[in-house]
Amino acid sequence: MEYQRQRSHQSQGRSRWVPASYFSFESLLLLSCLTASLLILPLLLPPLPPPPFLLLLLPIAILLVLIISAFMPSNVRDITHTYM
């Protein structure tokens, strides 16, 4: 399958040195720009003040909602029985 992918890329006019890969050129460009911004922007931007205390509780609230929903019993049989 990998061989067919390489052959289709070569037949489309791409150069032979570009191997078939998981990432496209656009996604590699996006990832490299994101990496560069994560490395350069913290050096350029001034340090930010800490967020308000209530905003710090938001991730904890999201985590609690996810834990509660993970351990809730699901009544799949009741749901499918009413529609079938």
N, C-alpha and C positions, 0 to 999 in steps of 0.2 A: 504494500500500500504506500509506503514511503517512497519507493522507487517511482510509482505512478505519479505521486504528487510532484516529485522532482522533474519528471518528464513533462508534466503539464505546465510547470513553471518555465521550463526551458523553451517549450513550444510557444509560449506567450511572449517571447522576446526578452525575457529577463536574462541577465548574465549567468554564466555557468558557475561562478564562484559563490553564488548565494544559495546555501542549502535550504531545503524545505524545513521550516521550523514551526514551533508552536505559536510564536508571536508574529503578528504582521508588522510591517514597517511602521504603520501608524501607531500601533500600540507600543512599540519600542521607543518611538519618538516621544509619546506621551509619558511613558515611564521615566525616560531620561530627563525630560523637563521637570517632572515632579521631583525626582531625586535632586536635581540641581537646585530647585527652589527650596527644598528642605535643608539643603546644605548652606545656601547663600543667604536666604531671607533672615534667619535668626541672627546673622552677623550684622545685617543692615538695619533691622527694625529695633526700636528701643524696647526695653523690657516693659511688659504690661503690668498694671496693678493686679492684685489678687481679685477674683470674682467675689460677689456677695455670698454670704453664708448660705442663703436659701438656694442659690444656683448650684452650690456644691452638693446639695441634697438630691438634686435631680437624678444623677446616675444611680444613687442608692434606691430611689423610688422605682426607677425602671427595673433594676435588678430584682427588687421585691415582687413586682408585678410578674416578671418572667418566672420566678421561682414558684409563685402561687399558681400560675397557669400551667406550669409543668407538672405539678402534683395534683391538679384537679382531675377527678375521674371523668373520663369521656364516655358518654352513653351512645356509642356508635350504633348499637342495635336499635335503640329507640329512634334515632334519627332516620335510619334507613327503613325502618318498619312503617313510619308515618307516610313516607313518600312512595313506597312500593305497594 
